[in-house]
Amino acid sequence: MEKTVIADTGFTVALLNRSDAGHETVVPLYLQYQQISVDRNVSGGVQKLYFCMG
């Protein structure tokens, strides 16, 4: 049975940002699961965060 994980904003930011304090924690989780879903609100929040950061 394939497990699906739903990622929140913190997980997504930590995964994308190598300097994030949580990066080393979330990478193994990301690699462990076959499918990770991201809610529309999370993806929009991440886009806005990175846009504001420049």
N, CA, C and O atoms as a GROMACS GRO file, in nm:
protein
  216
    1MET      N    1   0.084  -0.118   0.000
    1MET     CA    2   0.000   0.000   0.000
    1MET      C    3   0.089   0.125   0.000
    1MET      O    4   0.180   0.138   0.081
    2GLU      N    5   0.060   0.213  -0.090
    2GLU     CA    6   0.137   0.338  -0.102
    2GLU      C    7   0.082   0.440  -0.003
    2GLU      O    8  -0.038   0.463   0.003
    3LYS      N    9   0.172   0.501   0.073
    3LYS     CA   10   0.132   0.603   0.169
    3LYS      C   11   0.148   0.741   0.108
    3LYS      O   12   0.245   0.770   0.039
    4THR      N   13   0.051   0.825   0.136
    4THR     CA   14   0.058   0.964   0.093
    4THR      C   15   0.075   1.052   0.215
    4THR      O   16   0.006   1.035   0.316
    5VAL      N   17   0.166   1.146   0.206
    5VAL     CA   18   0.193   1.239   0.315
    5VAL      C   19   0.148   1.377   0.269
    5VAL      O   20   0.167   1.413   0.153
    6ILE      N   21   0.089   1.453   0.359
    6ILE     CA   22   0.049   1.590   0.328
    6ILE      C   23   0.147   1.683   0.396
    6ILE      O   24   0.161   1.681   0.519
    7ALA      N   25   0.215   1.764   0.319
    7ALA     CA   26   0.318   1.854   0.370
    7ALA      C   27   0.260   1.991   0.403
    7ALA      O   28   0.177   2.044   0.328
    8ASP      N   29   0.304   2.046   0.515
    8ASP     CA   30   0.263   2.181   0.549
    8ASP      C   31   0.370   2.280   0.502
    8ASP      O   32   0.470   2.240   0.443
    9THR      N   33   0.349   2.407   0.529
    9THR     CA   34   0.442   2.510   0.482
    9THR      C   35   0.581   2.492   0.541
    9THR      O   36   0.680   2.507   0.469
   10GLY      N   37   0.590   2.460   0.669
   10GLY     CA   38   0.720   2.443   0.734
   10GLY      C   39   0.802   2.332   0.669
   10GLY      O   40   0.921   2.349   0.645
   11PHE      N   41   0.738   2.220   0.640
   11PHE     CA   42   0.804   2.109   0.574
   11PHE      C   43   0.853   2.150   0.436
   11PHE      O   44   0.968   2.123   0.399
   12THR      N   45   0.767   2.215   0.361
   12THR     CA   46   0.800   2.254   0.223
   12THR      C   47   0.913   2.355   0.219
   12THR      O   48   1.005   2.341   0.138
   13VAL      N   49   0.909   2.454   0.305
   13VAL     CA   50   1.016   2.554   0.309
   13VAL      C   51   1.148   2.489   0.350
   13VAL      O   52   1.252   2.516   0.290
   14ALA      N   53   1.143   2.403   0.452
   14ALA     CA   54   1.265   2.336   0.497
   14ALA      C   55   1.323   2.246   0.387
   14ALA      O   56   1.445   2.236   0.373
   15LEU      N   57   1.238   2.184   0.310
   15LEU     CA   58   1.284   2.097   0.201
   15LEU      C   59   1.353   2.178   0.092
   15LEU      O   60   1.456   2.136   0.039
   16LEU      N   61   1.297   2.291   0.058
   16LEU     CA   62   1.350   2.372  -0.052
   16LEU      C   63   1.469   2.459  -0.013
   16LEU      O   64   1.548   2.498  -0.099
   17ASN      N   65   1.481   2.490   0.115
   17ASN     CA   66   1.583   2.583   0.161
   17ASN      C   67   1.690   2.509   0.242
   17ASN      O   68   1.667   2.471   0.357
   18ARG      N   69   1.806   2.488   0.182
   18ARG     CA   70   1.913   2.412   0.249
   18ARG      C   71   1.963   2.478   0.376
   18ARG      O   72   2.019   2.410   0.462
   19SER      N   73   1.945   2.608   0.390
   19SER     CA   74   1.992   2.676   0.512
   19SER      C   75   1.887   2.676   0.623
   19SER      O   76   1.914   2.723   0.733
   20ASP      N   77   1.768   2.624   0.596
   20ASP     CA   78   1.664   2.615   0.697
   20ASP      C   79   1.704   2.514   0.805
   20ASP      O   80   1.762   2.410   0.775
   21ALA      N   81   1.673   2.546   0.930
   21ALA     CA   82   1.710   2.460   1.042
   21ALA      C   83   1.650   2.320   1.031
   21ALA      O   84   1.707   2.224   1.084
   22GLY      N   85   1.537   2.306   0.965
   22GLY     CA   86   1.471   2.176   0.952
   22GLY      C   87   1.509   2.097   0.829
   22GLY      O   88   1.459   1.985   0.810
   23HIS      N   89   1.594   2.151   0.745
   23HIS     CA   90   1.627   2.085   0.617
   23HIS      C   91   1.678   1.942   0.636
   23HIS      O   92   1.631   1.850   0.569
   24GLU      N   93   1.773   1.923   0.725
   24GLU     CA   94   1.832   1.791   0.746
   24GLU      C   95   1.730   1.690   0.800
   24GLU      O   96   1.746   1.570   0.782
   25THR      N   97   1.626   1.739   0.864
   25THR     CA   98   1.522   1.652   0.919
   25THR      C   99   1.423   1.609   0.811
   25THR      O  100   1.381   1.493   0.808
   26VAL      N  101   1.385   1.701   0.724
   26VAL     CA  102   1.280   1.670   0.627
   26VAL      C  103   1.328   1.596   0.503
   26VAL      O  104   1.249   1.527   0.439
   27VAL      N  105   1.454   1.609   0.467
   27VAL     CA  106   1.504   1.541   0.347
   27VAL      C  107   1.486   1.389   0.355
   27VAL      O  108   1.436   1.329   0.260
   28PRO      N  109   1.525   1.323   0.466
   28PRO     CA  110   1.502   1.178   0.474
   28PRO      C  111   1.354   1.141   0.467
   28PRO      O  112   1.318   1.038   0.410
   29LEU      N  113   1.267   1.224   0.525
   29LEU     CA  114   1.124   1.198   0.516
   29LEU      C  115   1.076   1.209   0.373
   29LEU      O  116   0.996   1.128   0.326
   30TYR      N  117   1.124   1.311   0.303
   30TYR     CA  118   1.089   1.330   0.163
   30TYR      C  119   1.130   1.208   0.079
   30TYR      O  120   1.054   1.163  -0.007
   31LEU      N  121   1.248   1.157   0.104
   31LEU     CA  122   1.298   1.042   0.029
   31LEU      C  123   1.227   0.912   0.066
   31LEU      O  124   1.226   0.817  -0.013
   32GLN      N  125   1.169   0.907   0.184
   32GLN     CA  126   1.105   0.785   0.234
   32GLN      C  127   0.969   0.759   0.169
   32GLN      O  128   0.931   0.643   0.152
   33TYR      N  129   0.898   0.863   0.133
   33TYR     CA  130   0.761   0.846   0.083
   33TYR      C  131   0.754   0.862  -0.068
   33TYR      O  132   0.825   0.943  -0.128
   34GLN      N  133   0.666   0.782  -0.128
   34GLN     CA  134   0.650   0.783  -0.273
   34GLN      C  135   0.574   0.906  -0.322
   34GLN      O  136   0.597   0.955  -0.433
   35GLN      N  137   0.484   0.955  -0.238
   35GLN     CA  138   0.402   1.068  -0.280
   35GLN      C  139   0.382   1.164  -0.164
   35GLN      O  140   0.344   1.124  -0.054
   36ILE      N  141   0.410   1.290  -0.189
   36ILE     CA  142   0.386   1.395  -0.089
   36ILE      C  143   0.296   1.500  -0.152
   36ILE      O  144   0.330   1.559  -0.255
   37SER      N  145   0.183   1.522  -0.089
   37SER     CA  146   0.087   1.620  -0.140
   37SER      C  147   0.106   1.753  -0.070
   37SER      O  148   0.141   1.759   0.048
   38VAL      N  149   0.083   1.858  -0.145
   38VAL     CA  150   0.092   1.994  -0.091
   38VAL      C  151  -0.040   2.064  -0.122
   38VAL      O  152  -0.081   2.072  -0.238
   39ASP      N  153  -0.104   2.113  -0.020
   39ASP     CA  154  -0.229   2.185  -0.036
   39ASP      C  155  -0.206   2.314  -0.115
   39ASP      O  156  -0.097   2.371  -0.110
   40ARG      N  157  -0.306   2.358  -0.185
   40ARG     CA  158  -0.299   2.482  -0.262
   40ARG      C  159  -0.256   2.601  -0.178
   40ARG      O  160  -0.177   2.685  -0.222
   41ASN      N  161  -0.308   2.609  -0.057
   41ASN     CA  162  -0.274   2.720   0.032
   41ASN      C  163  -0.126   2.716   0.072
   41ASN      O  164  -0.063   2.820   0.085
   42VAL      N  165  -0.073   2.597   0.090
   42VAL     CA  166   0.069   2.582   0.124
   42VAL      C  167   0.155   2.628   0.008
   42VAL      O  168   0.249   2.705   0.027
   43SER      N  169   0.124   2.580  -0.112
   43SER     CA  170   0.206   2.619  -0.228
   43SER      C  171   0.199   2.770  -0.252
   43SER      O  172   0.299   2.831  -0.288
   44GLY      N  173   0.082   2.829  -0.233
   44GLY     CA  174   0.069   2.974  -0.249
   44GLY      C  175   0.147   3.048  -0.142
   44GLY      O  176   0.210   3.151  -0.171
   45GLY      N  177   0.144   2.998  -0.019
   45GLY     CA  178   0.220   3.060   0.089
   45GLY      C  179   0.369   3.053   0.068
   45GLY      O  180   0.441   3.148   0.097
   46VAL      N  181   0.416   2.940   0.017
   46VAL     CA  182   0.559   2.922  -0.010
   46VAL      C  183   0.602   3.015  -0.123
   46VAL      O  184   0.708   3.078  -0.116
   47GLN      N  185   0.521   3.024  -0.227
   47GLN     CA  186   0.552   3.115  -0.338
   47GLN      C  187   0.561   3.260  -0.288
   47GLN      O  188   0.653   3.333  -0.323
   48LYS      N  189   0.466   3.299  -0.206
   48LYS     CA  190   0.466   3.436  -0.154
   48LYS      C  191   0.586   3.461  -0.067
   48LYS      O  192   0.648   3.567  -0.076
   49LEU      N  193   0.622   3.364   0.017
   49LEU     CA  194   0.739   3.378   0.104
   49LEU      C  195   0.867   3.397   0.022
   49LEU      O  196   0.946   3.487   0.051
   50TYR      N  197   0.886   3.314  -0.078
   50TYR     CA  198   1.007   3.325  -0.159
   50TYR      C  199   1.007   3.451  -0.245
   50TYR      O  200   1.114   3.507  -0.270
   51PHE      N  201   0.890   3.495  -0.289
   51PHE     CA  202   0.882   3.619  -0.366
   51PHE      C  203   0.922   3.737  -0.278
   51PHE      O  204   0.995   3.826  -0.322
   52CYS      N  205   0.874   3.738  -0.153
   52CYS     CA  206   0.906   3.847  -0.062
   52CYS      C  207   1.053   3.848  -0.021
   52CYS      O  208   1.109   3.953   0.010
   53MET      N  209   1.114   3.730  -0.021
   53MET     CA  210   1.255   3.720   0.018
   53MET      C  211   1.348   3.764  -0.094
   53MET      O  212   1.467   3.787  -0.071
   54GLY      N  213   1.294   3.777  -0.212
   54GLY     CA  214   1.374   3.828  -0.322
   54GLY      C  215   1.430   3.722  -0.406
   54GLY      O  216   1.501   3.752  -0.503
   0.00000   0.00000   0.00000
